[in-house]
Amino acid sequence: MDIGDRLKECRQEARLTQQQVADWFGISRSAVREWESGRARPDQSKLQTLARKFNKSVDYLVTGRRQAVPPEQEVPIPQQVIQNLAGRATPTSRAILERLGQAAEEGRLTEQDLQLLDAIASRIERHAATEQ
């Protein structure tokens, strides 16, 4: 089962039509059909809205893994990065982290952005571990 299958399943469990879901975002029904068929994927902000409306986690929609944490309590990856690094941050890096956190909250980060941030955080953590 992929993200499209899970989106369709959630929509059907909620007894909603593709048009009703499309109306949430002001998009066409065909766009929702593209998501459900796997030919397209909703952006991060739409995924967050879908997760909230379907009472699922973004992680579940994307990967199928079930989490005990409700969607409204999820911490976006950039927030985790901010929390882990803020204590060691310089004023410049703290400003960058704050901008990243704001972009995440507004849903402006793509999956590729999140992967890049995760790689950067891992690199910083490895570097910090070698300094100790």
C-alpha positions as CSV (number, residue, x, y, z in Angstrom):
1,M,0.0,0.0,0.0
2,D,1.4,3.4,-0.9
3,I,0.5,7.0,0.0
4,G,-2.2,7.2,-2.7
5,D,-3.8,4.1,-1.4
6,R,-3.7,5.4,2.2
7,L,-5.2,8.7,1.2
8,K,-8.0,7.0,-0.7
9,E,-8.6,4.7,2.3
10,C,-8.7,7.6,4.7
11,R,-11.1,9.6,2.5
12,Q,-13.4,6.7,2.1
13,E,-13.4,5.9,5.9
14,A,-14.4,9.6,6.4
15,R,-17.2,9.1,3.8
16,L,-15.9,11.9,1.7
17,T,-15.8,12.4,-2.0
18,Q,-12.7,13.4,-4.0
19,Q,-14.5,16.7,-4.6
20,Q,-15.0,17.4,-0.9
21,V,-11.3,16.8,-0.3
22,A,-10.5,19.0,-3.3
23,D,-12.7,21.8,-1.9
24,W,-10.6,21.9,1.3
25,F,-7.7,23.1,-0.8
26,G,-9.4,24.9,-3.6
27,I,-8.1,22.5,-6.1
28,S,-9.7,20.3,-8.7
29,R,-11.1,16.8,-8.1
30,S,-8.7,15.5,-10.7
31,A,-5.8,16.7,-8.5
32,V,-7.1,14.5,-5.6
33,R,-7.5,11.6,-8.1
34,E,-3.9,12.1,-9.1
35,W,-2.8,11.8,-5.5
36,E,-4.8,8.7,-4.9
37,S,-3.5,7.0,-8.1
38,G,0.1,7.8,-7.1
39,R,0.7,10.0,-10.2
40,A,1.1,13.1,-8.0
41,R,1.7,13.8,-4.3
42,P,0.3,16.5,-2.1
43,D,2.8,19.0,-0.8
44,Q,3.9,19.1,2.8
45,S,1.3,21.6,4.0
46,K,-1.5,19.7,2.3
47,L,-0.2,16.4,3.9
48,Q,-0.3,18.1,7.3
49,T,-3.9,19.3,6.7
50,L,-4.9,15.8,5.4
51,A,-3.4,14.1,8.4
52,R,-5.2,16.5,10.8
53,K,-8.6,16.1,9.0
54,F,-8.2,12.3,8.8
55,N,-6.9,12.1,12.4
56,K,-3.7,10.3,11.2
57,S,-0.1,11.2,11.4
58,V,1.8,12.6,8.4
59,D,4.2,9.7,8.9
60,Y,1.3,7.2,8.6
61,L,0.1,8.8,5.3
62,V,3.6,8.8,3.8
63,T,5.0,5.5,5.1
64,G,2.1,3.5,6.5
65,R,3.8,3.3,10.0
66,R,1.3,3.8,12.7
67,Q,2.3,6.1,15.6
68,A,0.8,6.6,19.0
69,V,1.3,10.3,18.7
70,P,-1.7,12.2,17.4
71,P,-1.0,14.5,14.4
72,E,-1.6,17.7,16.4
73,Q,1.3,16.6,18.7
74,E,3.8,15.7,16.0
75,V,7.0,17.8,15.9
76,P,8.1,18.6,12.4
77,I,11.6,17.5,11.6
78,P,13.0,21.0,11.4
79,Q,11.7,21.7,14.9
80,Q,13.5,18.7,16.2
81,V,16.7,20.0,14.5
82,I,16.1,23.3,16.1
83,Q,15.6,21.8,19.6
84,N,18.7,19.6,19.3
85,L,21.0,22.3,18.0
86,A,19.8,25.5,19.6
87,G,22.0,25.1,22.7
88,R,25.1,25.0,20.6
89,A,24.0,27.5,18.0
90,T,25.8,30.8,17.2
91,P,23.6,33.9,16.7
92,T,23.9,33.4,13.0
93,S,23.0,29.7,13.0
94,R,20.2,30.4,15.5
95,A,18.7,32.9,13.1
96,I,18.9,30.3,10.3
97,L,17.3,27.7,12.5
98,E,14.5,30.1,13.3
99,R,13.9,30.8,9.6
100,L,13.8,27.0,8.9
101,G,11.3,26.5,11.7
102,Q,9.1,29.2,10.3
103,A,9.2,27.7,6.8
104,A,8.3,24.3,8.3
105,E,5.4,25.7,10.2
106,E,4.1,27.4,7.0
107,G,4.5,24.1,5.1
108,R,7.1,25.6,2.7
109,L,9.6,22.8,2.9
110,T,9.6,20.0,0.4
111,E,10.4,16.3,1.1
112,Q,13.8,17.0,-0.5
113,D,14.4,20.0,1.8
114,L,13.6,17.8,4.8
115,Q,16.0,15.1,3.7
116,L,18.7,17.7,3.2
117,L,18.1,19.2,6.6
118,D,18.2,15.7,8.1
119,A,21.6,15.1,6.4
120,I,22.9,18.4,7.7
121,A,21.8,17.6,11.2
122,S,23.4,14.2,11.1
123,R,26.7,15.7,9.9
124,I,26.6,18.3,12.7
125,E,25.9,15.6,15.3
126,R,28.8,13.4,14.0
127,H,31.1,16.4,14.1
128,A,30.0,17.3,17.6
129,A,30.5,13.7,18.7
130,T,34.1,13.7,17.4
131,E,34.9,16.9,19.3
132,Q,33.9,15.4,22.7
